[in-house]
């Protein structure tokens, strides 16, 4: 018996709808080997109302984190020959607010900071313990240096009350401590758990809640909530390379106890959805996944707003060992806020990077300022 045309159409639509539902149910249950899943950490600090979002663009000191270029360093305790607390302290006093530490274990399980072009330390020095590195950061991060560079005569004449220099105000900003870990392939030692155990003691400098759990932040977190706080970060790719089984090299197969240890002290993770991450300056995907920096000057009450939609970082690759990158291009063409520089490689690109922060007198430069500075 032939069905009326409208019934046939209804039957076809019903079957198609059922097929679509079935497809998505199956897809959500299938593993995706090309996708790096993010850890199930709730971004508790990005719950601003529309009103507070608008208000957050009124002051250059209280923008969302994604609206700042952050002065960042890589292998921060390394001076080109060895690692030391002295070099680490100098990086801090030079105004770097993203500090990178490569942590490994030696001498009966004690944690040390080494130097590495990748995850494996090329310099397994035992001159700087992880404990000493953290103490050095805490000692210098939020204290004004006893001596600061003299203001030039020109700067003194340019204004009755010239703005404080970078050296005079860096310590009022948050300090991001990025931790990379390494262990030999045959080792089962949990470096992350040891770091977590060391950092478990409650400290007013850490960004923790009342239960001593790390407060989660992302690109939408207002800067004012982070002032004078230590923020700890780790990278998913580093964890995957060091901890994931060789037969299933995915972050989701990292041992649950290690994941829990990481969650006990990390405020922000790169390599997932929170921070768009690139692992080489010449990564072809950078152009596809980023956008050119644009300033939204249509709304006077939101004059510090740009088109930055996400927080991003680009790490140096082991083959990027001859020169620092052109940060002007990376900021303007790709809107990448964190570009950890190798301060032990003194070149023109490093000098230009340092000059921008010195001229604008802050380690957290609003992207609107960076845009104007580089386009002047």
Order of alpha helices (4+ residues) and beta strands (2+ residues): alpha-alpha-beta-alpha-beta-beta-alpha-alpha-alpha-beta-alpha-beta-alpha-alpha-beta-beta-alpha-beta-alpha-alpha-beta-alpha
